[in-house]
Amino acid sequence: NVSPSTVVNVLNESVTLSSFTLHDSLPEHLCFDEVRTNDNQLSFICIDAVKHTLVALLPRKSSYDIEKFFNGFSLNQRARVKTVTTDLNAYYVSVAERLFPNTEIIIDHFHIIKMINQAFNHERVKKMKLFAKPSVEYNLFKCHWRLFLLDPAKLDNEHPRYRRQLKRSMTDAQIVSEALELSEELLLSHNVIHKLHRAIICNDVLTLTRCLRAFKQSFKQVSVQKAQWTKKHGGAYPKNIKDIDNNHLIQTLNTLTTDKNLAHVLNAANPKFAKYSNGPIEGINRKIKLLRRLSFGMPNFTNMKKRIILWLNFKPKNDAHKVLGRARFSIFWQKSMK
């Protein structure tokens, strides 16, 4: 039976934002991301990539607010920042390059793989829609779509199981192989995405560089071919070249291989930066979303920020979990002896 105003007063007495604000130093490794806070607006969040502690939570993610916060630190402090891990948001990349003169931008490998997988799924759905809905070919693409994203070396090729949609017994490897035989373009796309997957997961920057540069060179050749046809025939270039413009995977790979993004994407597979990712900041974002859901939203950003800080900095006493564990074990032991 405690009123909301009492809770806010206790919160204000317990948590002061100034005590959790950095004034003199910045971590050497940072993570950038955004999260929805009060009024469903996107806020900027930054954490220490090593200690996973909160560095900044700003009400808006505008470049003005971000630069205003970090410009509160001296240039010498900002020059000590070595890496900034973020997603493929050119907005954050440009801000980080302006603020931190000696930093390396790392595009989080999870976001790269996610983009590639989404692009492949777009192409799979396009091929799927070429077949009638109740057909076996349609079900090959639709009902077993997760198998296409698995590493081909890990697909089961020894234990066939009855597939109700396909009306026969097949292994996972047989399903993928039979589906890819229906589309040569999808087979090539499948090979490309798994080469990229292996290069990123194994931190093989050389293989990733070769794959992306080979693609970039082929894309340039297609662009030149398209320009020649456009100039000669007034835009009536062949259908296979026109399809390239609508290929989501090619569009995604073209985004990854732009001069602005390529070096940052290659850092994702660099063994030197293997331990840095946006995983910790995504975990904090999940906690913030859970807090919003449990509290049915918060109109006041300051109060919400204090609750977030209180939650993230809460640490139980060292022996509390040990005492609880011993109590549970003694209860279990007494019941088992009866």
Beta strands, then each sheet from edge to edge (+ up, - down):
strand 1: 29-36
strand 2: 42-48
strand 3: 54-58
strand 4: 83-86
strand 5: 104-107
strand 6: 161-163
strand 7: 168-170
sheet 1: 3+ 2- 1+ 4+ 5+
sheet 2: 6+ 7-
end
